[in-house]
Amino acid sequence: MARSLLFITLFLFLVLSASGHGGQADDADSSSSSDKPNLRARPLILVKIWCLILVFIGTFIGGISPYFMKWNDGFLLLGTQFAGGVFLATALMHFLSDANGTFEDLTSKAYPFAFMLASVGYLLTMLADCVVSYVYRNHRNGSNGDVELQGTAGNGKGSDNGRTLQSQSQVHDDSVDHFVKAPLATATSFGDSILLIVALCFHSVFEGIAIGVADTEANAWKALWTVCLHKIFAAIAMGIALLRMIPDRPLLSCAAYAFAFAISSPIGVAIGIIIDATTQGAVADWIYAISMGLACGVFIYVSINHLLSKGYTPEKGVSVDRPHYKFLAVLLGVGVIAVVMIWDT
């Protein structure tokens, strides 16, 4: 049932995207190619607001769904690879091409501005991941050091009481050993989960900005389903990972984590809407080109380093966890974007 609902949701996003592209082609026939889109047009802003609402609802439901149902590991594994293909193709075919075309219209300098900004976006995202990994590693090492000190103190106290309490000391040693080997079930779990949310939210804000600075309704719908496709799978995987970290987490905490992840992209959408509402003309074009270039780098990093290389790791082996199955899933994701881009040219 859950799998069917997710398929229906993704299908609706595809239909919305296709219908949006069709409308864009009709508008292009009825207007001159020199006309610039009105970034403050009421229909465009309403579409972005709908995108803001839909991306929040879809991500929030996906984030809390592991608390109520068990997802098929094979479906999540291939779905994550499919989302990685969609992300990679969107970055290269849509964001990079739009940014490059806009820069060519804005300046006559023969410099690859779009590609440079894509590299900057990639490096900024990589730097953020390095910072998160550094904090995570120090947090884990510090917590494990405290646990080892506690275990040493406990063993010393047991030896002072004499050897007649050997059975009690053995039980105590076993409990300390289990405590050291399972740090995710102790105080480190809260810090680990917070760092996981922070890393995911950082990417999501930039993904939301890509929706907020869209210059047409069709581009907004296309960015919506691309971001939602990734975020739904990411939210489900996040929920499963958090349940593994803190198995006895209450529903309220589960909902709080899902809300924090779900609200990040709408914040990015709101930032993009504000940028478009306060700028116009050449300034808006520069902001759009720069945002698309940076978003391209963010999307490439997320697709390669988080979705394709790491992806979703099931607890138990699944039959579809094979390189050729993953390749076909990525190929399908790239193919979907390649077909959708037919209406964008």
N, C-alpha and C positions, 0 to 999 in steps of 0.2 A: 504493500500500500504506500509506504513512504517513498519507495523508488518510483512508483507511478506518479505520485504528486510532484516529485522533483523533475521528472521528464516532462510533465505537463507545463511546469513553470518555465523550463528552458525553452520549450517549444513556443510558448507565448512570447518570450523575449525575441525569438527568431522572427516570428510573425510581425511583431511591432517594428523590428529593425527593417525588415523587407518592405513593409508598408511605408515606413518613413523614407526609404530610399526612392521608392516610386514617386512619392510626392515631391521629392527634391528634383527629380528629372522633369516633372511637369512644370515646376516653378522656373526651371532653367529655360524651358522652351518659351515661356510667356514673358520673360524679362531679359534684358540685355546682359551680356557677360560682364560689363563694366560696373554693374550695380553692386554695391557692398551690402551685406546683410545688416539689418538693424538689430544690434545686440540688445537693445532695450525694448524690443517688440514684446507686447503682452503675451501672444501665443508662445513665443520662445521661452519666456520666463516661466510660464505655466507648465510647459513641458519639463523644464529643469526641476521645478518644484515636485512634479509627479515622479521624476527620476529620483529625487531626494527621498521621497516617501517610500517608493518601491524598493530601493536598495536597502533602506533601513529595515523594512518588514521582512524582506527575503533573507537578509543576513541574520536578523534576530531569531527568526524561526529556525534557520539552519543551526545556529549556535546552541539553542536549548533542545533541539531534537534528540541528541544522543542521551539526554536525561530520561526521555520517555520511550525511546525505541532503539533497536539495535540495527545499525546499518550494515549492509553486506560489504565486507572488506575488499572483495574483488571489484565491486562497482566503484567504491571510493578511490581505489588505486588507479583504475583506468580513467575515471572521471577527472582526477587530478592531472593526469597526463594530458587528457583532452583540453582541460582548461589551460595548461601550459602552452599547448600549441596555439590556442586562440590568443593568448596573451602575446606570444612571440610574433605571430602574424599581424596582430593589430598594431604592435609597436613599429614594425618594419613597413607594412603596407599602408597604414593609415596615418599614425602620428608623425613618423619620420617624413613621409611624402608631403603631408600638409605643412609641416614646419619648413621644409626645404622650399616648397613652392611659395609660401608667404614671404620668406626671406628674399627670394629672387625678385618678388614684386616690390619689396621695401628698399632694397639697396642694390647698387650695381657692382659692388665689390665682389670679386671672385674668391670668396672665402667660404668654406663649408661650415657656416654657422650652425645649421641644424645638427650636423654630425658631431660638432664640438660640444654642443649642449647635451646631446644624447650621451656622450662620454662623461660629461660632468654629472648628469643625473645618475648614471651607472655608478660612478665613483662615490657620489654622496650617499647613495643607498648602501654601497659596500662599506663606507665609513661608519654609517649608523649601525650596521650589523656587527662591525668590529667592536664598536663601543658597547653594544648590548652583550656580545660574547665575553668581552673583558669583564664587565660588571658581573655577569652570570658566573664566570669562572672564579672570580674573587669571592663572590658570595658563597658559592658551593665549597671552596677550599676553607674559608673561614668557618663555616658551619661544621664541616667535617673535623676541623681542628678542635673546635669546642667539644664535639662529641667524643673525640679520642681522649681529651683531657678528663672528661667526665668518666670515661671507662677506666682510665688509669687510676683516678682517685677512688673509684669504687672497688677496684681490685686491691688497692693498698689497704683500704679499710677492712676488707674481708680477711686479709692476711693477718692484720692486727688482732682480730677476734679469735685467732687460733685455727687449728686444722680440724677441730671437731665439727665445724659447720661446713664441711666440704660439699655436702649436697646443696645447701643453700647458696654457697659460692658458685657452684656449677650452674645453677639456675640463673643466678645473677649475671654470670659471664655470658650465657647463651642469650639473655635478653639484651645485653650491651652489644654483643656481636650482631644480633638481628637489627638493632638500632643503627649501628654503623653501616650495615649493608643496605639499609632501606632509608636513605636520607629523604627521598621524595615523600615519604609518609610522615615526615616530621616537620620541624619549623622551616626547612628549606622549601617546602612545597608552596608556601604563600609567595615567597620571593620569586621562585621559578615561574609561577603562573603570572605574576605581575610583569616580569620581563617578557614573557611570551606575548602578553597582550600589548605591551608597549611596542615591541618590534612589529607586530601585525598592524597596529594602528598607524604607525609611521608611514608604512606603504599605502595604507588605505586613504589617508588624507590626500596624498598626491594623486591617487586614482580618482578620487572624487573631484579634484580640481579639473581633471581632464573632462569630466561631464559639465562642470560649471562654466568653463570657458568655451564650450561648443558654440560655433557661429551659426548653426542651423538646427532646426528641429530634428532632421534626419541624423545629423552627427551626434546630437544629444542622445537619441534613442539607441544608436549604435554603440556609443560609449557605455550606455547603461547596461545593455545586455552583456557586453564584454566584461565589465567590472563585476556585475552580479554573478555571471557564470563562474568567475574565479572566487568571489567572496562566499558564495553558497557552499562550495566545496571546502574552502578554507575554514569557514565557520563550523562546519560539521567536523572536520579534522581537529580543529581547536577544541571543540566540546569533548571529543573523544580523548584527546591528550590531557585535558584538565581532569576528566573523570579518572584517568589512570593515575594522575598525580595525587589527587585527593578523592579517593573512592567514596568517602562518607560525606562529601560536600552537600549541603542542603540546597534545595531548589532556589532559594533567594540568592545565594552566592552564584549559582549557575546562571541565573538570569542577569545578575549584575555583570559578570564577565561577558556574556553575550551582548548586553546593552552597550558596554564600552567598545566592543569591536564593531557593533552595528552602527554606532553613532559617528564613527570616525570618517567614513566616506561622505555621509551627509554634511559633515562640517566642511570637507573639501569642496563639495558642491556649492555650499553657501559662500565659501570664499571666492569661488569662480564667478558666481552670480554677482557678488559685490564688485569684483574687478570689472566685469562687463558693464555694470550699472554706473560706475563712476568714471569710465573711460570711453572714448569714442574715436573713430578715425584712425590715424596712423599710430597713436599710442596704444589703442586696443589691438591693432594688428601686431605690433611689437610684443605686447604681453601675450597674445595668443601664440605667436610663433615660439617665444621663449618657453612658455608653459608646455607646449606640445613637444618641444625638443627635450626638455627635462623629463617629462612624463614618458617619453620613448625610452630613455635610459633606465628609468625606474621599472618600467614594464619588462624590459629585456632582462634586467637583473633578477626580478621576481620570478620570471618564467624559467630562466636557466638554473638559478641557484636554489630556488625554493620549490618550484613545482616539478621541473624535469629531473634534476639531479637528486634531490631529496625526496620530493613527493610525499605520498602517504605510505607509512610503514605499518602493515598489519601485524598484530601480535602473533598470529599463526600463519603458516605458509598457505598461499592460495594458488590455484592452478593457473591464473592469468598473470602471475608475477613472473613474466618472461620478457626478455628484451623485444621480441618481435610483436608481442601484444601491445607493449608500451609504444613502440614505433607506430603501429597502426592507429592507436588512439591520438598520438600527436599529429600524425598525417591527417586524420579526420578533422582535428581542430584547425590546422592550417588550411585545409581544403574548404572548410565552411567560410572562413574569412575571405579566401580567394574568390569564392562565388559571390559573397555579399558585396565585395568591392567592385563587382561588375556594374552595379547601380551607382557607384560613387565616382566613376570616371566620366 
